[in-house]
Amino acid sequence: MLQLIQQWLAGSRTPAWDLVDYPAFELPYPGCAGALSETQAQQNWACFQASLAARQQSLRHWLIARGGPDPQALQGAAYAKALKTWARANWARLPAFDRLPPHKPWPDCPRSGPFIVYSLLGDLAASLGEAVRHADPSWHWGLNLDATDLADGMHTSRRVVLLADLKQPTPETREAVLDFEALVFGAHRFPQSVDFVHLDTWTRTVADAIAGAYHRR
């Protein structure tokens, strides 16, 4: 009887996409803050810059082949909204967090082999950042080297994030920081969270960033 129940449950699950052919993007040094030296963070940054265009092109083809939005056809918040709508409909087709081999979660996670889904998630997050950057060039990719964030062990610290100069900087903070990986990876680990299921934080964050809510006030 137990075997029959297990077979029924397995058959009722949405078949997961096979990501074996998705291009891996393994960071030289995963992690954040004190787990990384500044030299290691700079190597991650160099790797990100060198691969961003090619990875975004690969993601575009992958999304279109699976009914997702075309990042070149939609702009700004319109792309974010379309991506979130697609994600809500298809998230169950990604290899689930609780079915992966035991591992350290984001941002310390590996991104290749059985964990290739994390390369995809990283590219999806970067596509949201690119939607902001193309709509408002005051945003740019870079390392968060803020000393206060480092002291606090923030996940954004010494990682590649989206940055913009604050209109009114303080001695402690000179740049606004956006970390789309936190949104996308969080939705993968906790797919039933209120933030993912009932809210559209992706679109709101993109729209607010373009409108200057985080750095021009």
C-alpha positions as CSV (number, residue, x, y, z in Angstrom):
1,M,0.0,0.0,0.0
2,L,2.8,2.4,0.9
3,Q,4.5,1.7,-2.4
4,L,1.3,2.5,-4.3
5,I,0.9,5.8,-2.4
6,Q,4.5,6.7,-3.2
7,Q,4.0,5.9,-6.9
8,W,0.8,8.0,-7.0
9,L,2.5,11.0,-5.3
10,A,5.4,10.7,-7.8
11,G,3.0,10.6,-10.7
12,S,1.1,13.7,-9.5
13,R,4.1,15.9,-9.4
14,T,4.8,18.3,-12.3
15,P,7.7,16.8,-14.3
16,A,10.9,18.7,-13.6
17,W,12.8,20.3,-16.5
18,D,16.1,18.6,-17.3
19,L,18.7,21.3,-17.0
20,V,21.7,19.1,-17.9
21,D,22.4,21.2,-21.0
22,Y,22.0,24.6,-19.3
23,P,25.4,26.4,-19.2
24,A,26.9,26.4,-15.7
25,F,28.2,29.5,-14.1
26,E,30.3,28.4,-11.1
27,L,31.6,31.4,-9.2
28,P,35.3,31.1,-8.4
29,Y,34.5,31.8,-4.7
30,P,30.9,31.4,-3.6
31,G,29.8,33.2,-0.4
32,C,29.7,36.7,0.9
33,A,31.1,39.1,3.5
34,G,33.8,37.7,5.7
35,A,33.8,34.4,3.9
36,L,35.5,36.2,1.0
37,S,38.6,38.2,0.8
38,E,38.4,41.4,-1.3
39,T,40.7,39.7,-3.8
40,Q,38.4,36.8,-4.1
41,A,35.4,39.1,-4.5
42,Q,37.3,40.9,-7.3
43,Q,37.8,37.6,-9.1
44,N,34.1,36.9,-8.8
45,W,33.4,40.4,-10.2
46,A,35.8,39.8,-13.2
47,C,34.2,36.5,-13.9
48,F,30.7,38.1,-13.8
49,Q,31.6,40.9,-16.2
50,A,33.3,38.6,-18.7
51,S,30.3,36.2,-18.9
52,L,27.3,38.4,-18.4
53,A,26.4,39.1,-22.0
54,A,26.8,35.4,-23.1
55,R,24.9,34.1,-20.1
56,Q,22.0,36.5,-20.7
57,Q,21.8,35.5,-24.4
58,S,21.7,31.8,-23.3
59,L,19.0,32.6,-20.8
60,R,16.9,34.4,-23.4
61,H,17.0,31.4,-25.7
62,W,16.1,29.1,-22.8
63,L,13.2,31.2,-21.7
64,I,11.7,31.7,-25.2
65,A,11.9,27.9,-25.7
66,R,9.8,27.4,-22.6
67,G,7.2,30.0,-23.2
68,G,8.9,32.7,-21.1
69,P,9.3,36.4,-21.8
70,D,11.8,37.7,-24.2
71,P,14.2,40.1,-22.3
72,Q,14.9,41.9,-25.6
73,A,11.2,42.5,-26.5
74,L,10.1,43.8,-23.1
75,Q,11.5,46.6,-21.0
76,G,11.8,47.5,-17.3
77,A,8.8,46.6,-15.1
78,A,7.0,45.0,-18.1
79,Y,9.7,42.4,-18.3
80,A,9.7,41.8,-14.6
81,K,6.0,41.3,-14.5
82,A,6.0,38.9,-17.4
83,L,8.9,37.0,-15.8
84,K,7.1,36.7,-12.5
85,T,3.9,35.5,-14.2
86,W,5.9,32.9,-16.0
87,A,7.7,31.9,-12.9
88,R,4.5,31.4,-10.9
89,A,3.2,29.1,-13.6
90,N,6.4,27.1,-14.0
91,W,8.3,27.2,-10.8
92,A,7.3,23.6,-9.9
93,R,9.2,22.5,-13.0
94,L,12.5,23.5,-11.6
95,P,14.5,21.0,-9.5
96,A,13.1,21.7,-6.0
97,F,15.4,22.8,-3.2
98,D,14.4,19.9,-1.0
99,R,15.1,17.3,-3.7
100,L,18.7,18.4,-4.2
101,P,21.6,16.7,-2.5
102,P,22.5,18.2,0.9
103,H,24.4,21.4,0.4
104,K,25.0,24.9,1.7
105,P,22.2,27.3,0.6
106,W,22.6,30.5,-1.3
107,P,24.9,32.4,-1.4
108,D,27.3,29.7,-0.5
109,C,25.8,27.1,-2.8
110,P,27.6,25.4,-5.8
111,R,26.1,26.1,-9.2
112,S,27.0,23.2,-11.4
113,G,26.4,19.4,-11.6
114,P,23.3,18.5,-9.6
115,F,23.0,22.1,-8.6
116,I,22.8,23.6,-12.1
117,V,19.5,25.1,-11.2
118,Y,21.4,27.7,-9.3
119,S,23.1,28.9,-12.4
120,L,19.7,29.4,-14.0
121,L,18.4,31.2,-10.9
122,G,21.5,33.5,-11.0
123,D,20.9,34.3,-14.6
124,L,17.2,35.1,-14.0
125,A,18.2,37.4,-11.2
126,A,20.8,39.1,-13.5
127,S,18.1,39.6,-16.1
128,L,16.0,41.6,-13.6
129,G,19.0,43.7,-12.8
130,E,19.6,44.2,-16.5
131,A,16.0,45.4,-16.9
132,V,16.7,48.1,-14.3
133,R,20.1,49.0,-15.7
134,H,18.9,49.4,-19.3
135,A,15.9,51.5,-18.2
136,D,18.0,53.7,-15.8
137,P,21.8,53.8,-16.5
138,S,22.5,55.4,-13.1
139,W,22.4,51.8,-11.9
140,H,25.4,49.6,-12.6
141,W,26.8,46.2,-11.6
142,G,29.6,46.2,-9.1
143,L,30.8,44.8,-5.7
144,N,29.3,46.0,-2.5
145,L,32.4,47.0,-0.6
146,D,30.5,49.0,2.1
147,A,32.4,48.7,5.4
148,T,29.2,48.7,7.4
149,D,27.6,45.9,5.4
150,L,30.8,43.9,5.8
151,A,30.9,44.4,9.6
152,D,27.2,43.3,9.8
153,G,27.9,40.2,7.6
154,M,25.2,41.3,5.1
155,H,24.6,38.8,2.2
156,T,25.2,41.7,-0.2
157,S,28.7,42.4,1.1
158,R,31.6,41.6,-1.3
159,R,29.1,40.2,-3.8
160,V,28.2,41.4,-7.3
161,V,25.0,43.5,-6.9
162,L,23.3,46.4,-8.6
163,L,24.5,49.8,-7.3
164,A,23.6,53.4,-7.7
165,D,25.0,56.6,-6.2
166,L,22.8,58.0,-3.5
167,K,21.5,61.6,-4.1
168,Q,22.1,62.2,-0.4
169,P,25.0,60.1,0.6
170,T,26.1,59.7,4.2
171,P,29.5,59.0,5.7
172,E,28.4,55.4,6.2
173,T,26.6,54.8,2.9
174,R,27.2,56.3,-0.5
175,E,25.4,53.7,-2.7
176,A,22.0,52.1,-3.0
177,V,22.3,48.3,-3.2
178,L,19.9,45.9,-5.0
179,D,20.3,42.2,-4.8
180,F,17.9,40.4,-7.1
181,E,19.5,37.0,-6.3
182,A,18.0,37.3,-2.8
183,L,14.5,37.5,-4.3
184,V,15.0,34.7,-6.9
185,F,16.9,32.3,-4.8
186,G,14.5,32.9,-1.8
187,A,11.6,32.0,-4.1
188,H,13.2,28.8,-5.1
189,R,14.0,27.7,-1.5
190,F,10.6,28.8,-0.2
191,P,8.2,28.5,-3.1
192,Q,5.1,28.7,-0.9
193,S,6.2,32.0,0.7
194,V,3.7,34.8,0.8
195,D,6.3,37.0,-1.0
196,F,6.4,34.7,-4.0
197,V,2.8,33.3,-4.1
198,H,0.8,36.4,-3.3
199,L,3.0,39.4,-3.9
200,D,5.0,40.6,-6.9
201,T,8.2,41.9,-5.2
202,W,10.1,41.3,-8.4
203,T,8.1,43.8,-10.4
204,R,7.7,46.3,-7.5
205,T,11.5,46.3,-6.9
206,V,12.3,46.9,-10.6
207,A,9.7,49.6,-11.0
208,D,10.8,51.4,-7.8
209,A,14.5,51.2,-8.8
210,I,13.7,52.7,-12.2
211,A,11.6,55.4,-10.6
212,G,14.5,56.4,-8.3
213,A,12.9,55.3,-5.1
214,Y,16.1,53.8,-3.7
215,H,18.7,56.4,-4.6
216,R,17.2,59.7,-5.8
217,R,15.2,60.6,-2.6
